[in-house]
Amino acid sequence: MPARRLLSHRAPRRVATVSVHTSPLDQPGAGDAGGMNVYIVEVSRRLAARGIAVDVFTRATSSDLPPVVEMSPGVTVRHVSAGPFEGLGKEELPAQLCAFTAGVLREEAQHEPGHYDVVHSHYWLSGQVGWLARDRWSVPLIHTAHTLAKVKNAALAEGDHPEPRLRVIGEEQVVAEADRLVANTQEEARQLVEHYGADPRRTLVVPPGVDLDRFTPGDRTAARRVLGVPADAVVLTFVGRIQPLKAPDLLLAAAARMLEDDPALRARLQVHVVGAPSGSGLETPRQLEELAASLGIADLVRFLPPQPPDRLALYYRAADVAVVPSHNESFGLVALEAQACGTPVVAAAVGGLPTAVRDGVSGVLVGSRDPAAYAAAIRAVLARRPLLAAGARRHAADFSWDRTADALVAAYASAAAEMAGAARRALRPVVGLPLGTQVAW
Ligand code: UDP
């Protein structure tokens, strides 16, 4: 590491955030836009509120996009040209990383040295870019993986494609290079250490948050009135990108199972699926529509396109239960948002979901992928809903993006201090030793 400048142990003034494959300006809930986009938006805003300017570098996916967009005060989105604007899948992006990195380095080169204090990369593609930027700028690289290929491949949904070896190798490289690895949960930190050989001293847990001003408990009946849902309906809600990993099909199967056990429920049951297709396998809602038809519940399922946050809050509030039956989740922001709105959650007991949901307190975790087990868990939640709704609100209140931002600022500062210490040691004059002497510090 070249000792280009010595950093003092202070909060950064300017952060380069790298988000190659998806933009914080995208509407989450479709394609590649999901929790990571929300994370970057919420954290960037809060860093800016702490006086830290944030530049988010993302790939330009349309010729209409201006090169620079001020997303909110102190947060600038910089669109980097790398490859054709449209029609490039995430799996094709590794070939564009050189062009993307050049765009990032050229932007920095227009400023005085030391323009950025920290580079924070999101997802492994961005980690590859951040790695080079870190070396060129002599600033720490903070990396958040969001998902890990080895973990994903160990819990593949039927019809899903395994993540390629290329990604595994790329992730291993970033893990080895990053000055700090930010995990959402203890479980993710363990996975980084055990599956990727991460240095535990550089791996820290920073839980994500939830916007408690936006996702507030509200009157369920009033929310239903706005959405045209009968007051006495039993509403089960799925929110997220429609992809095999998220398993909305399991919710449909569980709903069908509930009707087998209690045919009278048909008059009141509604299933809401909010989100649009992403990834492989269940590629269009049409496949889910066909599944609903084959299960005999097509008339009970409403498919809704991705919703902006305020409208999404209405869907959470209108629900009796939010269901998150994913094969894996590094965290599961949807679970937290639903709880903040006072809606208990039935979730798979995988990945970060046991942190996002308190089993028996704010919802129920399900250890099986059997629709009957989900049907039983949903019934258990319906039977104790008022108690679990209160538990859900309390649990969600333990999370906040402000706390996430504070922990990240501390991580940035400590990584910078460590780097400054290493640089000082590297610069310490060595006098009177014969050339070639090995010096151990
Ligand atoms: N989301 C949204 N509108 C939608 C569906 C989802 O804004 O119609 C957001 C949702 O609020 C959440 C994010 O997308 O913050 C999904 O994050 P999560 O961690 O649940 O899943 P991921 O997308 O990261 O796999």
Boltz pocket constraint, residues with backbone or C-beta under 6 A from the ligand:
constraints:
  - pocket:
      binder: B
      contacts: [[A, 27], [A, 28], [A, 29], [A, 30], [A, 33], [A, 34], [A, 35], [A, 36], [A, 38], [A, 239], [A, 240], [A, 241], [A, 274], [A, 275], [A, 305], [A, 306], [A, 307], [A, 308], [A, 309], [A, 312], [A, 331], [A, 332], [A, 333], [A, 334], [A, 335], [A, 337]]
      max_distance: 6.0
